[in-house]
Amino acid sequence: MALVVDRNALSAAAPEARALLTHGTRFGSTGRLRRGLLVIVGTLCIGLGAVGVVVPILPTTPFLLLAAACFLRSSERLNGWLLGNRVFGEYLRRYRDGEGLPLATKITVIALLWLTLGSSILIMFSAWWLRALLLAVGVGVTIHITRIKTDRRDGLTGERSPL
């Protein structure tokens, strides 16, 4: 028996309820071929997301979210591995649950983004349109990261910071 979920109700649900509902639809009626294709796409997305960590023009978050969605619908083992991964797991869980990013993470990401983009603009590319494109990507990513909710909990105690 497949679980039917109203997508409008799902988007309005609390994060805990949304996570439970989403996990409940994991294997529905997907066939072996579909599961296999989802595993392949999810694996490729993890690879692209990993490359995106070091290549500033390639986004990491959309690929990781797509991989998580693919694994959620195809492989309980791979979904558990991704969400439990020491590099990407906590990041994906926080993003999925709407908790936001810690301020230190935001600062680090934006600093590394502009360090790599700045060096690429100054050293690697001489064409003005490539420099403009990298600058536009940097501005877009910076805006996106600053608009993500900032998680102000202390990393050790889990309590909210007064700031």
ChimeraX attribute file (.defattr): number of C-alpha atoms within 10 A of each C-alpha:
attribute: neighborCount
match mode: 1-to-1
recipient: residues
	/A:1	5
	/A:2	10
	/A:3	12
	/A:4	10
	/A:5	12
	/A:6	8
	/A:7	10
	/A:8	8
	/A:9	10
	/A:10	15
	/A:11	10
	/A:12	10
	/A:13	13
	/A:14	13
	/A:15	15
	/A:16	12
	/A:17	13
	/A:18	17
	/A:19	15
	/A:20	11
	/A:21	17
	/A:22	17
	/A:23	13
	/A:24	15
	/A:25	15
	/A:26	20
	/A:27	16
	/A:28	13
	/A:29	12
	/A:30	12
	/A:31	10
	/A:32	10
	/A:33	9
	/A:34	13
	/A:35	17
	/A:36	15
	/A:37	13
	/A:38	21
	/A:39	21
	/A:40	16
	/A:41	17
	/A:42	26
	/A:43	20
	/A:44	16
	/A:45	22
	/A:46	22
	/A:47	15
	/A:48	19
	/A:49	23
	/A:50	19
	/A:51	14
	/A:52	17
	/A:53	16
	/A:54	14
	/A:55	15
	/A:56	20
	/A:57	17
	/A:58	16
	/A:59	18
	/A:60	20
	/A:61	19
	/A:62	13
	/A:63	22
	/A:64	26
	/A:65	18
	/A:66	19
	/A:67	26
	/A:68	26
	/A:69	16
	/A:70	24
	/A:71	26
	/A:72	24
	/A:73	21
	/A:74	25
	/A:75	19
	/A:76	14
	/A:77	10
	/A:78	18
	/A:79	22
	/A:80	14
	/A:81	14
	/A:82	22
	/A:83	17
	/A:84	14
	/A:85	13
	/A:86	10
	/A:87	11
	/A:88	17
	/A:89	18
	/A:90	14
	/A:91	19
	/A:92	19
	/A:93	17
	/A:94	14
	/A:95	16
	/A:96	16
	/A:97	14
	/A:98	16
	/A:99	17
	/A:100	19
	/A:101	19
	/A:102	18
	/A:103	15
	/A:104	11
	/A:105	14
	/A:106	18
	/A:107	13
	/A:108	10
	/A:109	16
	/A:110	17
	/A:111	13
	/A:112	15
	/A:113	21
	/A:114	18
	/A:115	13
	/A:116	16
	/A:117	21
	/A:118	16
	/A:119	11
	/A:120	16
	/A:121	20
	/A:122	11
	/A:123	9
	/A:124	12
	/A:125	13
	/A:126	11
	/A:127	9
	/A:128	10
	/A:129	10
	/A:130	14
	/A:131	18
	/A:132	12
	/A:133	13
	/A:134	20
	/A:135	17
	/A:136	12
	/A:137	18
	/A:138	20
	/A:139	15
	/A:140	11
	/A:141	18
	/A:142	17
	/A:143	12
	/A:144	10
	/A:145	18
	/A:146	14
	/A:147	10
	/A:148	15
	/A:149	14
	/A:150	17
	/A:151	19
	/A:152	18
	/A:153	17
	/A:154	11
	/A:155	10
	/A:156	6
	/A:157	7
	/A:158	9
	/A:159	10
	/A:160	11
	/A:161	9
	/A:162	6
	/A:163	5
